Amino acid sequence: MIDNNPTLEGMRQIITLSYNHLPHYLKDCMMYLGIFPEDYVFSKTRLLRRWIAEGLVIGRRGQTMMEVAEDYFDELVSRNMIDMVAYVISFYDRVETCRIHDMMLEVAVSKSLEANFVSLVGGQYQAMSYDKIRRLSVHAGEGGTTKVGDSLSKGKAVGRSRWNGVEEMNVQHVRSLSIFELEGHKLLDRLGEFTLLRVLDMEDCKGLANKHMKDICRMYLLKFLSLKGTDISFMPSEVGNLEHLLTLDLEQTRLDDLPGTVKNLEKLECLRFDKKGAWGVMWRPPRGVSNMKALREVDRVLVEDVEIAKEFGELEQLQRIFVYVADNPQQEDVRQQLALSLSRMYSLRWLNLGDAKDDGMTMDYLIGLDSPPPLLRHLRFAGGFTKLPEWVGSLTYLVEFTLAWAQLKDGQLLDVLCKLPNLKSIMFQHFFYLGTALVVCTKHKFPALKDLEVGTPMQYPEVVQFEEGSMINLQKLTVNF
């Protein structure tokens, strides 16, 4: 502990002084970090959306709440109060992860306990008692083998809790509940008493079961709900009653779909959905999805209805979407309508677009797109093309491009991309190219490109050739043979 080391005590005083000089709007955000266990790695997005749901982010004219939260986060990083860990790169996404240094965490915990800002239970906080609890964070205790960590982290070995009366706690004032005891606890059986919750974060909690879902769907004030990494396989229709919900994270659960009542979540900004161990299981939006006007991020959507493809064009706030077209008799009409809807998504920054039918040039419907989203920064295609759409070369804000299953046959691929002024990263994935040799010509300057990854094992191209003067600023090259 810092208190037992005079040298570290001096460092603690410096950190405390730094905290005392923070602007008032950052002090609460810094104290909020005290909810996390020691050495815990968490996603940046998870933290920012929790800040927003807790009312810690103050709106500014001309900026979304998420943009303001990003500014807060960047300022804490610049002051070395949050450590950036890495991008966790999956096959379809890149997730920014971070942690708080142990010394910073001790100061954050000290300040938050002093102000009764966060109440901590379990682990080294077993003996703590609280008069009124507003933000409750349940950590694992000593003497067992439970691991702390979310699905992005390796975790830290700690033990099972000796809960010291947590079952008798008065929870009627709790606004935020976070459970880092992965195997859960009897507290889960008291979820029906948490009537004032704004934030419920159960990520990776294996103790959560379908029987708890009814209680969760009665938490009408919820703004943030994460069931990521849990084993729930049932979602009641009452989820549509959570009218204040801003974030719903259902990644890596055992759900096959969501009830149609989800369309009633008119304030929902972020919806993430996928099934553990089953990539092809995606959310099938119901008709009426256009009611969800606040949606900004939606991951793992399968569109199989022309009317639903049309309704997506009415979601003008969308900034991020992962969408695939289903393989059914209407698919061509669905594709054409989806292209029209994409041309109306002026706010889109991140697009992952694919086709569930993997035979033929199923993505050619995009070639004639009249008005591509002009502000795109991240773009991934997964499907066959006769040629890469020329409009990709007009995306001046594009930073990252990924291509899979395209089965291109000539050099037109690089001709389209090579002049993009801000393109920093390219990832060519399986079957993006059918030729045996991919030649990067001298004219392919790629003025901003830093990172290039080509191919996957046992697939084309067999040779990647770079002519002199090509990719002039490349720093990292990964080629799989």
Buried (B, 14 or more C-beta within 10 A) or exposed (E): EBEEEEEBEEEBEEBBEBBEEBEEBBBBBBBBBBBBBBBBBBBBBBBBBBBBBBEBBEEEEEEBBBEBBBEBBEBBBEBEBBEEBEEBEEEBBBBBBBBBBEBBBBBBBBBBBEEEBBBBBBBBBBEEEBEEBBBBBBBBBEEBEBBBBBBBBEBBEBBBBBBBEBEEBEBEEBBBBBBBBBBBBEBBBBBEBBBBBBBBBBBBBBBBBEEBBEBBBBBBBBBBBBBBBBBBBBBBEBBBBBEBBBBBBBBBBBBBBBBBBBBBBEBBBBBBBBBBEEEEBBBBBBEBBBBBEBBBBBBBBBBBBBEBBBBBBBBEBBBBBBBBBBBEEBBEEBBBBBBBBBBBBEBBBBBBBBBBBBEEBBBBBBBEBEEBBBBBBBBBBBBBBBBBBEBBBBBEBBBBBBBBBBBBEEBBBBBBBBBBEBBBBBBBBBBBBEBEEBBBBEEBBBEBBBBBBBBBEEBBBEEBEBEEEBBEEBEEEEEEE
